[in-house]
Amino acid sequence: MAERNRPGDDPAGDRPEDEIRDDIADEVEDDDDTEDEPVSRGGTAVKERKANSDSPTSKKKDVRRGGFFGRIGGFFREVVSELRKVIWPTRKELLTYTGVVIAFVVVMTAIVAGLDYVFAKGILFAFGN
């Protein structure tokens, strides 16, 4: 079975997050010249939100409001969209995780059964049979 490329398997230099962080660092350096402006407690986010609140279409999603079946269809479209984002485990990982879960359940069942046996014998010894 061929190895799949997964988002976490990229070398550190090839990750797209690194490029985004460089862009953010450039923006932070550009904001240094606005130090003389008073900023409210919310900082830059509040300033941007106030600037965008003037426009009538302030970043609202275009929500299709259909009937009952339209909403159900929208729900399933969103479910499929979210399932595409999931990183599914490989067969090896799945078998490993399944083995760990089964071993944990067996150990916990043994502990509970042992405590049940001990407490049952203790009650019978204390109150008689």
CYANA upper distance limits for C-alpha pairs under 8 A (distance plus 0.5 A):
  5 ASN  CA      9 ASP  CA      7.01
  5 ASN  CA     10 ASP  CA      8.27
  6 ARG  CA     10 ASP  CA      7.88
  6 ARG  CA     87 ILE  CA      8.07
 10 ASP  CA     14 ASP  CA      6.77
 10 ASP  CA     15 ARG  CA      6.85
 11 PRO  CA     15 ARG  CA      7.42
 13 GLY  CA     18 ASP  CA      7.83
 14 ASP  CA     18 ASP  CA      8.34
 15 ARG  CA     19 GLU  CA      8.15
 16 PRO  CA     20 ILE  CA      7.19
 17 GLU  CA     21 ARG  CA      6.69
 18 ASP  CA     22 ASP  CA      6.88
 19 GLU  CA     23 ASP  CA      6.99
 20 ILE  CA     24 ILE  CA      6.80
 21 ARG  CA     25 ALA  CA      6.63
 22 ASP  CA     26 ASP  CA      6.90
 23 ASP  CA     27 GLU  CA      6.90
 24 ILE  CA     28 VAL  CA      6.71
 25 ALA  CA     29 GLU  CA      6.87
 26 ASP  CA     30 ASP  CA      6.85
 27 GLU  CA     31 ASP  CA      6.86
 28 VAL  CA     32 ASP  CA      7.41
 31 ASP  CA     35 GLU  CA      8.22
 39 VAL  CA     43 GLY  CA      6.08
 39 VAL  CA     44 THR  CA      7.87
 39 VAL  CA     47 LYS  CA      8.23
 40 SER  CA     46 VAL  CA      7.91
 40 SER  CA     47 LYS  CA      8.40
 42 GLY  CA     46 VAL  CA      5.61
 42 GLY  CA     47 LYS  CA      8.31
 43 GLY  CA     47 LYS  CA      7.16
 44 THR  CA     48 GLU  CA      6.67
 45 ALA  CA     49 ARG  CA      6.54
 46 VAL  CA     50 LYS  CA      6.61
 47 LYS  CA     51 ALA  CA      6.76
 48 GLU  CA     52 ASN  CA      6.68
 49 ARG  CA     53 SER  CA      6.54
 50 LYS  CA     54 ASP  CA      7.67
 52 ASN  CA     58 SER  CA      6.50
 53 SER  CA     58 SER  CA      6.44
 54 ASP  CA     58 SER  CA      8.20
 65 ARG  CA     70 GLY  CA      8.00
 65 ARG  CA     71 ARG  CA      7.76
 66 GLY  CA     70 GLY  CA      5.25
 66 GLY  CA     71 ARG  CA      6.64
 67 GLY  CA     71 ARG  CA      6.86
 68 PHE  CA     72 ILE  CA      6.97
 69 PHE  CA     73 GLY  CA      6.59
 70 GLY  CA     74 GLY  CA      6.62
 71 ARG  CA     75 PHE  CA      6.62
 72 ILE  CA     76 PHE  CA      6.90
 73 GLY  CA     77 ARG  CA      6.72
 74 GLY  CA     78 GLU  CA      6.72
 75 PHE  CA     79 VAL  CA      6.74
 76 PHE  CA     80 VAL  CA      6.68
 77 ARG  CA     81 SER  CA      6.65
 78 GLU  CA     82 GLU  CA      6.65
 79 VAL  CA     83 LEU  CA      6.66
 80 VAL  CA     84 ARG  CA      6.82
 81 SER  CA     85 LYS  CA      7.42
 82 GLU  CA     86 VAL  CA      7.37
 89 PRO  CA     93 GLU  CA      6.20
 89 PRO  CA     94 LEU  CA      6.36
 90 THR  CA     94 LEU  CA      6.58
 91 ARG  CA     95 LEU  CA      6.68
 92 LYS  CA     96 THR  CA      6.68
 93 GLU  CA     97 TYR  CA      6.56
 94 LEU  CA     98 THR  CA      6.53
 95 LEU  CA     99 GLY  CA      6.58
 96 THR  CA    100 VAL  CA      6.76
 97 TYR  CA    101 VAL  CA      6.72
 98 THR  CA    102 ILE  CA      6.67
 99 GLY  CA    103 ALA  CA      6.56
100 VAL  CA    104 PHE  CA      6.60
101 VAL  CA    105 VAL  CA      6.67
102 ILE  CA    106 VAL  CA      6.68
103 ALA  CA    107 VAL  CA      6.72
104 PHE  CA    108 MET  CA      6.64
105 VAL  CA    109 THR  CA      6.48
106 VAL  CA    110 ALA  CA      6.69
107 VAL  CA    111 ILE  CA      6.78
108 MET  CA    112 VAL  CA      6.67
109 THR  CA    113 ALA  CA      6.50
110 ALA  CA    114 GLY  CA      6.49
111 ILE  CA    115 LEU  CA      6.67
112 VAL  CA    116 ASP  CA      6.55
113 ALA  CA    117 TYR  CA      6.67
114 GLY  CA    118 VAL  CA      6.71
115 LEU  CA    119 PHE  CA      6.53
116 ASP  CA    120 ALA  CA      6.48
117 TYR  CA    121 LYS  CA      6.72
118 VAL  CA    122 GLY  CA      6.61
119 PHE  CA    123 ILE  CA      6.60
120 ALA  CA    124 LEU  CA      6.71
121 LYS  CA    125 PHE  CA      6.52
122 GLY  CA    126 ALA  CA      6.55
123 ILE  CA    127 PHE  CA      6.45
123 ILE  CA    128 GLY  CA      8.15
124 LEU  CA    128 GLY  CA      5.49
124 LEU  CA    129 ASN  CA      6.34
125 PHE  CA    129 ASN  CA      8.13
